[in-house]
Amino acid sequence: MSLEGHSFCLSHRNPSMASIELTMAQMFEVERLKRDIDAQDDPEALRALAKDLLKAWFSEKASTNQAIQNQRKA
């Protein structure tokens, strides 16, 4: 099942979302984690990871939206 086209896809897949540059250290960490994911052969572990990432991403979106609302009120 592909997540392509869903509203929760990453910004590099959704051009309407602003791009945020990562630091060099963050880029290396992302690459390390991507390799860990590629090495994973347990489908249940990958499902759990995907669910955790979705929850974290939506929590981050909620925090960002709250910060924007608070900034507008100030």
VEXVEX-912218 format. One record per residue: x, y, z of N, C-alpha, C in turn. Coordinates in Angstrom, 1 decimal. Layout:
N
+--------+--------+--------+--------+--------+--------+--------+--------+--------+
:    nc1 :    nc2 :    nc3 :   cac1 :   cac2 :   cac3 :    cc1 :    cc2 :    cc3 :
+--------+--------+--------+--------+--------+--------+--------+--------+--------+
:      X :      Y :      Z :      X :      Y :      Z :      X :      Y :      Z :
...
+--------+--------+--------+--------+--------+--------+--------+--------+--------+
***
This chain:
74
+--------+--------+--------+--------+--------+--------+--------+--------+--------+
:    nc1 :    nc2 :    nc3 :   cac1 :   cac2 :   cac3 :    cc1 :    cc2 :    cc3 :
+--------+--------+--------+--------+--------+--------+--------+--------+--------+
:    0.8 :   -1.2 :    0.0 :    0.0 :    0.0 :    0.0 :    0.9 :    1.2 :    0.0 :
:    0.6 :    2.1 :   -0.9 :    1.4 :    3.4 :   -1.0 :    0.7 :    4.5 :   -0.3 :
:    1.5 :    5.3 :    0.4 :    1.0 :    6.5 :    1.1 :    1.0 :    7.7 :    0.2 :
:    1.5 :    7.6 :   -1.0 :    1.6 :    8.7 :   -2.0 :    0.2 :    9.3 :   -2.2 :
:    0.2 :   10.7 :   -2.1 :   -1.0 :   11.4 :   -2.4 :   -1.9 :   11.6 :   -1.2 :
:   -1.6 :   11.0 :   -0.1 :   -2.4 :   11.3 :    1.2 :   -1.9 :   12.5 :    1.8 :
:   -2.8 :   13.2 :    2.6 :   -2.4 :   14.5 :    3.2 :   -1.3 :   14.4 :    4.2 :
:   -1.0 :   13.2 :    4.6 :    0.1 :   13.1 :    5.6 :    1.4 :   12.8 :    5.0 :
:    1.6 :   12.9 :    3.7 :    2.9 :   12.6 :    3.1 :    3.9 :   13.7 :    3.5 :
:    5.1 :   13.4 :    3.4 :    6.2 :   14.3 :    3.7 :    6.2 :   15.5 :    2.8 :
:    6.8 :   16.6 :    3.2 :    6.8 :   17.8 :    2.4 :    7.5 :   17.7 :    1.0 :
:    8.5 :   16.8 :    1.0 :    9.2 :   16.6 :   -0.3 :    8.3 :   16.0 :   -1.4 :
:    7.2 :   15.4 :   -0.9 :    6.2 :   14.7 :   -1.8 :    5.0 :   15.6 :   -2.0 :
:    4.9 :   16.7 :   -1.2 :    3.8 :   17.6 :   -1.3 :    4.4 :   19.0 :   -1.5 :
:    4.5 :   19.5 :   -2.8 :    5.1 :   20.8 :   -3.0 :    4.4 :   22.0 :   -2.4 :
:    3.2 :   21.8 :   -2.0 :    2.5 :   23.0 :   -1.3 :    2.9 :   23.2 :    0.1 :
:    3.7 :   22.3 :    0.7 :    4.2 :   22.5 :    2.0 :    5.6 :   23.1 :    2.0 :
:    5.8 :   24.0 :    2.9 :    7.1 :   24.7 :    3.0 :    8.2 :   23.7 :    3.3 :
:    9.3 :   23.9 :    2.7 :   10.5 :   23.0 :    2.9 :   11.3 :   23.6 :    4.1 :
:   11.7 :   22.8 :    5.0 :   12.6 :   23.2 :    6.1 :   13.9 :   22.5 :    5.9 :
:   15.0 :   23.2 :    5.9 :   16.3 :   22.7 :    5.7 :   16.8 :   22.0 :    7.0 :
:   17.4 :   20.8 :    6.9 :   18.0 :   20.1 :    8.0 :   19.4 :   20.4 :    8.1 :
:   19.9 :   20.3 :    9.3 :   21.4 :   20.5 :    9.6 :   22.1 :   19.3 :    9.0 :
:   23.4 :   19.4 :    8.9 :   24.2 :   18.3 :    8.4 :   24.0 :   17.1 :    9.4 :
:   24.1 :   17.4 :   10.7 :   23.9 :   16.3 :   11.7 :   22.6 :   15.6 :   11.5 :
:   21.5 :   16.4 :   11.3 :   20.2 :   15.8 :   11.1 :   20.1 :   15.0 :    9.9 :
:   20.7 :   15.4 :    8.8 :   20.7 :   14.7 :    7.6 :   21.4 :   13.3 :    7.7 :
:   22.5 :   13.3 :    8.5 :   23.2 :   12.1 :    8.8 :   22.4 :   11.1 :    9.6 :
:   21.7 :   11.7 :   10.6 :   20.8 :   10.9 :   11.5 :   19.6 :   10.3 :   10.7 :
:   19.1 :   11.1 :    9.8 :   18.0 :   10.6 :    8.9 :   18.5 :    9.5 :    8.1 :
:   19.6 :    9.6 :    7.5 :   20.2 :    8.6 :    6.6 :   20.4 :    7.3 :    7.4 :
:   21.0 :    7.4 :    8.7 :   21.2 :    6.3 :    9.5 :   19.9 :    5.6 :    9.8 :
:   18.9 :    6.3 :   10.2 :   17.6 :    5.7 :   10.5 :   16.9 :    5.1 :    9.3 :
:   17.1 :    5.7 :    8.1 :   16.6 :    5.1 :    6.9 :   17.2 :    3.7 :    6.6 :
:   18.5 :    3.7 :    6.9 :   19.2 :    2.4 :    6.7 :   18.7 :    1.3 :    7.7 :
:   18.5 :    1.8 :    8.9 :   17.9 :    0.9 :   10.0 :   16.6 :    0.3 :    9.5 :
:   15.7 :    1.2 :    8.9 :   14.4 :    0.8 :    8.4 :   14.6 :   -0.2 :    7.3 :
:   15.5 :    0.1 :    6.4 :   15.7 :   -0.8 :    5.2 :   16.2 :   -2.2 :    5.7 :
:   16.9 :   -2.2 :    6.8 :   17.4 :   -3.5 :    7.3 :   16.4 :   -4.3 :    8.0 :
:   15.3 :   -3.7 :    8.4 :   14.2 :   -4.3 :    9.2 :   13.5 :   -5.3 :    8.3 :
:   13.3 :   -6.6 :    8.7 :   12.6 :   -7.5 :    7.9 :   11.3 :   -8.0 :    8.6 :
:   11.0 :   -7.5 :    9.7 :    9.8 :   -7.8 :   10.5 :    8.7 :   -6.9 :   10.1 :
:    7.7 :   -7.4 :    9.4 :    6.5 :   -6.5 :    9.0 :    5.8 :   -5.9 :   10.1 :
:    5.7 :   -6.6 :   11.2 :    5.0 :   -6.0 :   12.4 :    5.7 :   -4.9 :   13.0 :
:    7.1 :   -5.0 :   13.0 :    7.9 :   -3.9 :   13.5 :    7.8 :   -2.7 :   12.6 :
:    7.7 :   -2.9 :   11.3 :    7.6 :   -1.8 :   10.4 :    6.2 :   -1.1 :   10.5 :
:    5.2 :   -1.9 :   10.7 :    3.8 :   -1.4 :   10.9 :    3.8 :   -0.5 :   12.2 :
:    4.4 :   -1.0 :   13.3 :    4.4 :   -0.3 :   14.5 :    5.2 :    1.0 :   14.4 :
:    6.3 :    1.0 :   13.7 :    7.1 :    2.2 :   13.4 :    6.3 :    3.2 :   12.6 :
:    5.6 :    2.7 :   11.6 :    4.8 :    3.6 :   10.7 :    3.7 :    4.3 :   11.6 :
:    3.1 :    3.6 :   12.4 :    2.0 :    4.1 :   13.3 :    2.6 :    5.1 :   14.3 :
:    3.8 :    4.8 :   14.8 :    4.4 :    5.8 :   15.8 :    4.8 :    7.1 :   15.0 :
:    5.3 :    6.9 :   13.8 :    5.7 :    8.1 :   13.0 :    4.5 :    8.9 :   12.7 :
:    3.4 :    8.3 :   12.3 :    2.2 :    9.1 :   12.0 :    1.8 :    9.9 :   13.2 :
:    1.7 :    9.2 :   14.4 :    1.3 :    9.9 :   15.6 :    2.2 :   11.1 :   15.9 :
:    3.5 :   10.8 :   15.8 :    4.5 :   11.9 :   16.1 :    4.4 :   13.0 :   15.1 :
:    4.1 :   12.7 :   13.8 :    4.0 :   13.8 :   12.8 :    2.8 :   14.6 :   13.1 :
:    1.6 :   14.0 :   13.4 :    0.4 :   14.7 :   13.6 :    0.5 :   15.5 :   14.9 :
:    1.2 :   15.0 :   15.9 :    1.5 :   15.7 :   17.2 :    2.3 :   17.0 :   16.9 :
:    3.3 :   16.8 :   16.0 :    4.1 :   18.0 :   15.6 :    3.3 :   19.0 :   14.9 :
:    2.4 :   18.6 :   14.0 :    1.6 :   19.5 :   13.2 :    0.7 :   20.2 :   14.2 :
:    0.1 :   19.5 :   15.2 :   -0.8 :   20.2 :   16.2 :    0.0 :   21.2 :   17.0 :
:    1.2 :   20.9 :   17.4 :    2.1 :   21.8 :   18.1 :    2.4 :   23.0 :   17.3 :
:    2.7 :   22.8 :   16.1 :    3.0 :   23.9 :   15.2 :    1.8 :   24.8 :   15.0 :
:    0.6 :   24.2 :   14.7 :   -0.6 :   25.0 :   14.6 :   -0.9 :   25.8 :   15.8 :
:   -0.7 :   25.2 :   17.0 :   -0.9 :   25.9 :   18.3 :    0.0 :   27.1 :   18.4 :
:    1.3 :   26.9 :   18.1 :    2.3 :   28.0 :   18.2 :    1.9 :   29.1 :   17.2 :
:    1.4 :   28.8 :   16.0 :    1.0 :   29.8 :   15.1 :   -0.2 :   30.6 :   15.6 :
:   -1.1 :   29.9 :   16.2 :   -2.3 :   30.6 :   16.8 :   -1.9 :   31.5 :   17.9 :
:   -1.0 :   31.0 :   18.8 :   -0.5 :   31.8 :   19.9 :    0.2 :   33.0 :   19.4 :
:    1.0 :   32.9 :   18.4 :    1.7 :   34.0 :   17.8 :    0.8 :   35.1 :   17.3 :
:   -0.3 :   34.6 :   16.6 :   -1.3 :   35.6 :   16.1 :   -2.0 :   36.3 :   17.2 :
:   -2.2 :   35.7 :   18.3 :   -2.9 :   36.3 :   19.4 :   -2.0 :   37.4 :   20.1 :
:   -0.7 :   37.2 :   20.0 :    0.2 :   38.1 :   20.7 :    0.4 :   39.4 :   20.0 :
+--------+--------+--------+--------+--------+--------+--------+--------+--------+
***
